[in-house]
Amino acid sequence: MISDNLLFRSDGGFIRLPVWGHIPLNTPLKKILAHPTFLRLKGIRQLSFAQQVYPGAHHTRFEHSIGVYHLMKLILQRIVTNPLAESLQGGTLVFDTHTCKLLLAAALLHDIGHYPHAHVLEEQAPVYRNKPVFNAHESLIEKFLFEHHDGFSTIAEILEDQWQVNPREVADIIAVKASGRFKKLISGTLDPDKMDYLMRDAHHCNIPYGSIDIERLIESFVPDPERGRFAITEKGIAPLESLLFTKYMMMRNVYWHHTSRAFAVMLRRMLQDAIDESVISPETLRTLFYDNSDDQVLHELMHLHSPSWPPSGELLHSIIQRKIYKRSVTLCPYHNGANEPVTWMFAYTTNHNLRKEKEIAICTMLNKRYALDLKGHEILIDPPSLKDVFDYADLGELRVFPTRYEHLNDSRKTRKQYIRFDDFGESVFLSDFILSFERYTKKFRLVCRENLCEKVLENKDKILEILHEG
């Protein structure tokens, strides 16, 4: 039997959070919320450069993490109090007190490894000696769990003493290691992370794309022990569709907004050149990003900036002063919209040397034609992301547990009780359909200083030749 104290009682007031309102507090939770390592998340914006487009988007990983904890708590309350959900537990997926504590801790701490602009830097990471300079934020979980601060226990010690869970078990879930139990409960098609950030991001950007019936979706949750994840009943199909469509709309309008991506490509080129020219070491760069806030890291870089930096160092000034590069060429990186990828475009995603070589070549060509003095960073390539925002394999594994009469008394009755979402026949939002969502959204772009846009367009054919060569 699950402890009432864990899921249903508060012993220390409430915290008021946009979107979800009053969230009850307890002593173990407050110990982590007041820890310096967790408080550093207040300086790390959820949406990196998106606040340059949507001024309200100053929300941080701090409130998002609390929101994910809150939603996980609501999900667990549903699982342990609903007779159907309770009856479907079994095998390695039993929601006893220990499991609930573990999942609540993982939900709260899932972003503890985040650093400024992490998603921007992970997408096409600056490299040194053919290795990424920055670690994936999930892999930094143990660094921050065991980080020491004077006058404070480590978060790992708080987990052991106050939560009675093994911090390394929590780390395994967050790092999504192959051996990590419950990883699909924290990171998948149905997880409280997505539910919170989609609603929260839409709220703070003040755009009308974040309408998801979270309450009804959570009411539909049931365990799927065979897959080690959550399934849904029929009542969850419509709110799940709204979640998937919201994610698509947020990708189009916020997450992959062209201005945010221009900031990202400018930052990456500046950092890569600084590493290539040895004006800053990878170790210094990691310390700078891992230990600072979004705004502070840029100003710390300004303090380090000197005349010895390469010409692309001026990109840092442009970022801070919001002199943003503009779109000049936009191409679809898939044949016929959403079919096979255009190989040469995706080659630029993984090969930073190739990107830089072609950027310099394009600038050199324009120098000759117009007697300019471009240094090679004034026109930048923004290739499509390799990362798929939708997890198609995970959506393909999602199952529905039928409960309605019409679903229990037709040809499906000879099948197993759980039915794949793709096979259930009640939604158009299938894996292949979602794949086309993403592929129509990805773009290959050239961005440049605003005064160069017209010249780039005039020479588009020649530029495409340069990009195709080699």
N, C-alpha and C positions, 0 to 999 in steps of 0.2 A: 504494500500500500504506500502510495506517495505521501510524503509529509505535507500536511496542510500549510505549515509554516513556509515551505519552499515556494509554492505557487499561488497561494491565496491570501497571505497575510502581509501586512506592512508593520514594521516596528520603528520606522523613522521618518514619517512624513512622505512627501511627494516631490517629484521634480516635474515642472511643467514644460512640455516640449511641443513645438509646432507640429501640426498634423495629428499627433496622437493624444494631446492633452496631458492630463495628470497621470504620471507613472509612479506607482508605489515604490518606496525605497525600503531596503533592509540593511542591516549593518554590514554583511559581507559585500553587498553591492557598493555601499558608500565608501568602503575601504579602497576599492579600486577606482571609483570615480574621483577620489581626492588624491590619487597617487600622481606624482610628477610625470611619470612615463605616460599615463593615460591622459593627463591634462595637456601634454604636448600636442595632442590631436586637435585641440582648439585652434592651433595655428596652421592647420593643414586643411585647405578648402576641399570640399567634396568634388568640385568640378574644375579644379585647376584654373585655366585661363577663361572659363566660360563667363566669369563675372565681368570680363571686358566687353561681353555682348549683352548679358543680362545682369544689370547692376545689383539686383537683389540676390544673386547667387553667391553669397558670402558664407553660406552654411558650411559646416566643417565635418570632419570625420568623427568628432566628439559626439555631436547630437545624433549623427547617423548610427553610430555604434550603440547608443542607448536605445534608439528606435528599433534596431534589429533585436536587441535583447528583449524589448517589450513584446515584439511580435512572436519571437520564439516562445516566450512565456504564455501568450495567448494560444499558440498552437499546442503546446504541451497540456494546457488546461483542457483543451478540446479532447486531446487523445486520451487523457486519464479519466475523464468524466462522461464521455459518450459511450454507451453500452456497445455499439457496433465497433467503434475504434478500439475499445478496450478488448473486445473479443478477438480482434484480428492480430493482436500482438503475439509474438512467438519467436522461437529460435534465438537469433542474436539481436533481435529488435524488440526488446522489452523495456518499457518506459518506467523503470523503477526510480527510486530516489537518486541513486548514483548517476544513472544515465541522464536524468533531467538536469542535475547540477552540471554535469559535463557539457551538455548542449547549451545551457544558459551561459556558462563561462565562455565557450567557443563563440557563441553569438556576440557576446559583449566585446570580446577581444579579437574578433576576426580581422580587424583593420589595424591592430596595434603596430604592425610592421610598416605601415604607410609612412612615406616621406614626401616632401614637396614635389608636386608634378610627377609622381611615381608612374602613373599610367602613360603619361607623355614620354617619359624616358625609357620605360620598359618596351613600348611598342617598337621603337627602332633605337635600341640602346647605343649610346656612344661606346666605342670599343678602344681597348688598349692591348696591343700584342694579340689581336684577334679574339679577345675575350671581353664580354660586356663589363663596363666599368661599374654599373649598378646591379645589385641583386634584385630579383623579383621580391616584392614586398612581403609575399607569403613566407619566403625563406628566411626572413629576418625575425620571425616570431620569437625564437628562443633568445636572440640578442636582447629584445626588449622585455621579455618575461623575467629574465635574470639580471636586468640592469640595476645597478646599485645607486641609491641616492642617500645622502646623509640624512639621518633621522627617520628613514622609512625602511620598512621591510621591502624586499623585492615583490613584484606581483606574483611570482612563483610561490613565494612563501605565504602570501595572502591566500592563494588558491589552496594550498595545503592546509593552512591553519584555520581559515575562516569558511572556505567552501568545501573542505574535505575531498578535494579531487587532486589527481596527479597532474601537475602542470605539463608534463611531457605528453600525456594523453590529449590534453587540450591542444598542445602544439601540433600533434600529429593530425588532428582534425583540420586545423586551420591551414597547415602546410599542404594539405591534400596529398599526403604520402600514400603510396599504394597500399600500405598496411593500415592506414588510418581508418578506424571505424567511424561510421556516421557521416562520412564526408559528403554524401549526397543530401544529407539533411541541412547542411550549411551552404553548399554550393551546387546548385542544380536548377532545373526549370522551375521547380517549386521550392523556393527558399525565402526566409524572411529578409535576407539581404536585398534581393530584387524588389520585394514588396515595399520595403522602406525607401530605397533610393529613388525608385520611380515616382512614388508619391511625393517625396520630399523635394526632389529636384524640380519637378513640375511646379510645386507650391512656391519655391523660392525664385524660380524663373518667371513666375506669374504667367504661365502658359496653360491652355486648356486641354492638355493631352494626358494628364495624370489621373484620370478618373477610373479607379479600380474598386470593385466591390470587395474590399479586403475581408469584411466580416463574413460574407457569404462564402468566400473562397476558403477561409479558415474553417468554417463550419463543415465544409466538405472533406476535410483532411481525414484520411485513415492510414494506418501503417501498411506497408508492403514489405513484409519480412524477407520474402524471397529475393527482392532487389535491394534490400537495405535502405529504403527511402520512403517518402510519402507517396501515397496514391490519392485519388479523389473519388467521390461519388458523383453521380450525374449533376447534382446541384452546383458542382464546382466548374462545370464546363464553360458556362457563359462568363463568369469572372476570370477564369484562366484566359479566355480569348481576349478579354479587355486588357489583361496584363501583357500578353504577347503583342497586341496592337499598340499599346502604350509604349512598349519598349521600342518598337519600330519607329513610332512618331518621335520619340525622344532622341533616337539615333539621328534621324533626319534633321531635326531642328535644334538639338542641343549638343549631344555628345560628339557628333562629327561636323559641327558647324564650321564653315570655311574659315571664319576669323579665328576661332580657337585653334584650328589646325595650322593656320599660318603662324601664330605665336609659337606653337610647338615645333614646327620645322625650323624656325629661326633660332630657338633655344638650342635645339640639337646640333645645328651646324656650328653655332658659336662654341659650344662645349667641345665638339669633336675637333675643331681647329685648335682650340686651346690645348687639348691633349696632344694632338699631332705635333704641335710646335713646342711642346714641353714647357709651356709657360705656367702650367698647373699640373700637379701630379694626380693620378687617380685616387691615391689615398686622401689627399687634401679635399678632392671633390666629393668623395664619399662622406667624409666627416662633415663637410659643409652642408650636404643635403640631409644626411641622417639626423643631424642635431639641430636643424633650424626650421623656421616656419616658411610658408610660401613667399611672403614678401621679404622676410629677412634674408633668405638665401640669395635673392637677386641683388640686394644692397651689399651683402658680404662679397659677392662677386665683383661689384663695382669698386669696392675698396681694394680688391686684389688687382683690378685692371690697371695696366700701365702701358707706356709707349712700346714696350717690348712685345705686346700681344699682336697677333696677326690682324690684318685689316678687318676681318669679320667680327672682331671684338666690338665694332660699332653696333652690331646687332643687339648687344645687351642694352645700349642706350636707347635704341629704337623700341625694344620691348618695354622698358620702364617708362618711356615717354609716349607710349602707344602710337608710334609711327609704324603702323602695321603694313606688311606686304599685302598686295592685292592679287586676286585671281586674274590670271591672264590667259591660261589654257586649261580647259577641263575636258577630260576624256573618260569614257566608261571602260573599266578594266576587264570587262567580260564580253565575249562575242555575242551579238544579238541580245544584249541586255543582261541576261542572267544565265547564260550557258557556260561554255568553257572559259577559263581565265585567259587573258592575254599575257602570255609568258613574259615578254620583255618588260612589261610594266611592273610585274611583281618581282622581277629581278632587282629592281631599284630598292625594293623594300628591305632586302636582306644584305645588300652590298653597299656599304657606305662609301667605299673607295670609288665605286662606279658612279654613285650619285655625285660626289664631289668633282670627279673628272669631267662629267658631262655638264655640270653647272658652270665650271670654268670654261669649257669649250664653247658653250652658248654665249657666255659673256665675251669671250675672245672674238667670236664671230661678229657680235654686235659692235665691238670696239672698231673692227676693221671697216664695217659698213657705215658707221656714223661718227667715226673719230671720237669715240668715247674713252673714258678712262676707268672702266669697270674692273674691279679687283678679283671677281670670280664668285662673290657671295651675294650679289645684288639680284640674282635670279636663282630660285631654289626649287627643287623637285619635292613635291609632296606625294609620294607613292601610296597606293592603297594599303591598308593594314592587313597583315596576315591573320591577325586575331579575329575569330568569329565571335561576335557579340552574342549571338544565339548559339546555344549548345544543342546541335541537331541530334547528336547521338543520345544525349540525355532525354530530349523530348521524345525520341523514338522508343525509349524504355519506359516512359511514363505510362501508368496503367489506371484504368477506371474500375472501381468496384461497383457493379450494378446493384441497385436496390429497388428500382421501380418495377412494377408488375410487368409492363410491356417488355422490359429487358430481361426479365427472369423467365418469360414464357414464350420465347421464340427460338429460332435455330441456334442461338448462342448457348442454350441451356446445356448442350453437350460439351461445351468448352470449360476451361478452368474458370473459377469465379472472377479473377481479374482479367480484364481485356485491355490490350494495348490501346492507348488513346488514338493512335493512327487508324486502328481497325474498328473503333467503336461506332463510327458512322454518324456522329452527331455534330461534327465540326469541320469547317473548311481549313482550319488552322493546323494543317498537318506539317510534318517535317519538311517536305519538299516545298510547300507553300512558304514556310518561314524562311527557307534558304533563298528564295527569290526576293523576299523582303530585303535581306541583307545585301545581296549582290546588286540590286538596283540602287542601293544607297552608297556603296563604296565608289570612290572616284580616284582618278589619277590627275594631279594638277601641277601646273607651274604657277608659282607665286613670285611676285617681284615688287620692287619699288614702284610706287604709283606712276612716276614719270616715265617708266619703261613699258607700261602695259601696251601702249599703241605700237611701239617698235616690235615687241614680242609678237603681237598679232600679225603685223605686216610680214614677219619672217617665220610664221608658224610652220610652213612646209619644210623650210631649211632646218628648223629646230627639231622637227620630227625625224628628219634624216639623221641628225646628230644623235638623237636618242636611240634610234634603231641600230646605228653602227656598232659593231662589236658585240 
